[in-house]
């Protein structure tokens, strides 16, 4: 097995690990957002600034995850 393939396999493993960590962070944000947007709470008591910041971060994570999945698929194709 040549050195380039080994490097690519290492990069692929790191990318998959990073994707899992992004997914974990995103899942935590979903839970936080659901908690902040409690439908049984008065609208005036909802911390919309915190919810908005969490939603913006979730959107950033989602975009990063989409790009990373494309990168991972390309790496996997290169290894075939």
N, C-alpha and C positions, 0 to 999 in steps of 0.2 A: 504494500500500500504506500503510495507516495505521500510526501510531506504536505502537499497542498490539500489533498483529501482529508488528511488528519486535522489540518488547521480548520478546514470548512466544517468538519464534524464538531470540533470544539466550539466554533462560532455558532453553529446550529444549537448545540446544547445550551450555550449561554443565552441565546435569543429565546429559547423555549422557557428557560428558568425566569428570565426577565418578564416574559409574557404572563407567566403564572403569578408573579408578584404584582403586576399591574392589575390582573384579574382580581386578586385578593383585595387590593386597595379599592377597586371599583365596587366590589360587592359590599365592602364596608360603607362606602359612600351611599349606596342605594338604601341600606338600612338606616343610615343617619338621616337621609332626605325623607324617607317615609315617616320617621319619628318626628322630624321637624314639621312636616305637613300633616299633622294629626287632624283628621276631619272633625273630630269631636271637640277640638279646641276652638276657642273664640279666634276669629280672624285677627283681631287686634293683638292677640298674644303670640302669634306665630312669628318666629325670628326669621323674617324673609331675607335679611342680609346674609345670614349664615346659610340658609337654604340656597340662595342664589350663588354664593361662593362655592358651595358643595356641588351644585349643578354644573357650574363652569368647569370645575376640576374634573368632574365625571365626563364631561364632553371632551376635554383634553385627553383624558385616559382612553376614551373610546376611539378617538382619532389615532392616537399612538398605537393602540392595539390593532386596529385595522391595518395600518402601515406595516407593523411588525409581522402580522400574519402573512401578508403578501411576501415580505422578505423571507420568512421561514419557508413558504411554499417554493419560492425560487431556489433557495439553498437545497431543499430536498430534491428538487428536479435536477439540480446540478450534480447531486450525489448518485443519481440513478445511472 
